[in-house]
């Protein structure tokens, strides 16, 4: 629904860029739905910045019922909280069934209060651990513990869903990586020039009409079509 052409050296967790793309995407939703339907913003750990999450929380003041679900980097406080877990419950797969070898737990209360203060009030932290599959990317912590760990932060309240469903809800974000690969094959990986300014020029297949104010190019439409109607659907 929204795209932003950035230079290769741009930071993956640049707050201003993420806010811009989110606001443009929300602006395309008709008012009756934008202000009357719950909205979930999902992102990997690159979206886990104070400014971005604060902006999402602030949208509620404008009548948008929006919540976030983002990945969290496993830093030392998070590692210590994971080590302190004594009870795990089974995780779900994409079909809603128990996933063999995967477990989850909420670690919010095990994290230092000062560390949690960097997140909006009411943020919950969920950790997932599972036996690593061949080719899985493991950190030194994962190697030592013998399990692969992933952490999610969400401000969906306890009454908004059981823990295992909230974690499974976030994992539905995973196909985004496939969409990125599709985008590169479709045209995002084949810009006409090494000069960034040329790629930004209007009226080209990579850039929309200047009056639009954002990228609505032929390439963007092609990627959107592939996402909407994937092969085999």
VENURRA-V973015 format. One record per run of one state. SS is the DSSP state (~ for helix, > for strand, _ for the rest). FROM is the first residue (numbers start at 1). LEN is the number of residues. If there is no record, write none. Layout:
ss={SS/SS}
from={FROM/FROM}
len={LEN/LEN}
This chain:
ss={_/~/_/~/_/>/_/~/_/~/_/>/_/~/_/>/_/>/_/~/_/~/_/>/_/~/_/>/_/~/_/~/_/~/_/~/_/~/_}
from={1/15/28/31/35/39/44/45/48/50/63/66/73/76/84/89/93/98/107/108/111/113/117/124/131/140/146/148/155/158/161/163/172/176/189/196/200/218/229}
len={14/13/3/4/4/5/1/3/2/13/3/7/3/8/5/4/5/9/1/3/2/4/7/7/9/6/2/7/3/3/2/9/4/13/7/4/18/11/5}
